[in-house]
Amino acid sequence: MISYTPKKINIYVQMAKKGLNQKTLSKKSKVHPSTISNFMNDRYCISPTTATKLAEILESKIEDLFEIQINPKEVSSK
């Protein structure tokens, strides 16, 4: 399984450059505000699709905004 952990500082910097807060990022991305809040507060891992969508809106590379981790046990068992 692949997990995307937010690099919070980088995300907040890009949001500030774009003049966005979590609410406006939610509206632009069509991602529920609680989803954004939960992943930014380490309560929830987001999907690759959502991570990609947020990176596009913030005009950043996905790897600049998220730490991408692959669980080797799950990869090798398939």
C-alpha positions in Angstrom: 0.0 0.0 0.0 1.2 3.5 -0.7 0.6 6.2 1.8 0.8 10.0 1.4 1.9 11.9 4.5 1.6 15.7 4.1 4.7 17.9 4.3 2.7 20.4 6.2 5.1 23.4 5.9 5.4 23.0 2.2 1.6 22.7 1.8 0.9 25.8 3.9 3.6 27.8 2.1 2.0 26.9 -1.3 -1.5 27.7 0.1 -0.2 31.1 1.3 1.4 31.8 -2.1 -2.0 31.1 -3.7 -3.9 33.0 -1.1 -5.8 29.9 0.0 -6.9 28.6 3.3 -8.2 25.1 4.0 -11.8 26.1 3.2 -10.9 27.6 -0.2 -8.6 24.7 -1.0 -11.5 22.4 -0.2 -13.8 24.3 -2.6 -11.3 24.4 -5.4 -10.4 20.7 -5.1 -13.9 19.5 -4.3 -12.5 17.6 -1.4 -14.6 17.8 1.8 -13.2 20.3 4.3 -13.0 17.6 7.0 -10.9 15.4 4.8 -8.4 18.2 4.3 -8.4 19.0 8.1 -8.0 15.3 9.0 -5.0 14.6 6.8 -3.3 17.9 7.8 -3.7 16.9 11.4 -2.4 13.3 10.8 -5.8 11.7 11.4 -6.3 10.4 7.9 -4.2 9.3 4.9 -5.4 10.6 1.6 -5.7 8.7 -1.7 -3.2 9.2 -4.5 -6.0 10.8 -6.5 -6.7 13.4 -3.9 -3.0 14.1 -3.3 -2.5 14.6 -7.1 -5.6 16.9 -7.2 -4.2 19.1 -4.4 -0.7 19.2 -5.9 -2.3 20.4 -9.2 -4.3 23.2 -7.5 -1.2 24.3 -5.6 0.9 24.1 -8.8 3.5 21.8 -7.1 5.0 18.4 -7.6 3.3 15.8 -5.5 6.7 14.8 -4.0 7.2 18.4 -2.8 3.9 18.3 -0.8 3.8 14.7 0.4 6.1 12.0 1.7 5.3 9.0 -0.3 5.8 5.7 1.5 5.4 2.2 0.2 4.8 -0.7 2.6 7.3 -3.3 1.3 5.4 -6.2 3.0 2.3 -5.5 1.0 4.1 -5.1 -2.2 6.1 -8.3 -1.9 3.0 -10.3 -0.9 1.3 -9.6 -4.1 
